[in-house]
């Protein structure tokens, strides 16, 4: 059977390079590792892939303390102890206290799902390789109940990274990699119109002009992202502002810049004169 090609969705516009990366990862049954600036749609990509494939989306948000085991299951001994103390529930049924994680639910699903492992670079250096070990096995044992869970179908795995730390070479070799480049003005205009279909063309053009000029200021450490531009344009429209209103000023600046130092960099005298 020919695998359906991912082309994005009505709400998610994807570049040809990104759609090709998704198709390759799905066809080869390899994890898709996605990097890119915050706000470029890494997390939302998983939602779009699940929608396009008609599959359930399971999400695993990685933290600094996350271990691969956490994604499989957790034995809630505290809840069992409380039930034993207060006489609630059948404490003899240990299965009642086994809570499957996102990876465990993906393996136990009756049909293929999309599994998002979000911000893998937050975990320690052992996590990526441990994760791939579990993905290779596609099966895990629960000693507390004697049950072995084996996946019927390999999930579509999408992994995001904000590049906070380097990932192991052994992990990288096993993934399909794609870097989501920041949208150019043509694509950005199309993205905004998906979310703000009735925006006036002149307002959109002027807003994007101001937006990209902001991103060019070297002193700004956290450059505004796609999602922030969409929110800013929504605020401009709600405020009844026109393209002319943002030619010399940037109203609702707090929607674009989120750090004091970045705002101070913009309000320096040479910036106030519009030389940016």
Buried (B, 14 or more C-beta within 10 A) or exposed (E): EEEEEBBBBEEBBBBEEBBBBBBEBBEEEBBBBBBBBEBBBBBBBBBBBBBBBEBBBBBBEBEEEBBBBBBBBBBBEEBBEEBEEEEEBEBEEBEBBBEBBBBBBBBBBEEBBBBBBBBBBBBEEEBBBBBBEBBEEBEBBBEEBEEEBEBEBBBBBBBBBBEEEEBBEEBEEBBBBBBBEBBEEEBBBEBBBEBBEEBBEEBBBBBBBBBBEBBEBEEBEBBBBBBBBBBBBBBBBEEEBBBEBBEEEBEBBEBBBEEEEBBEBBEEEEBEEEEB
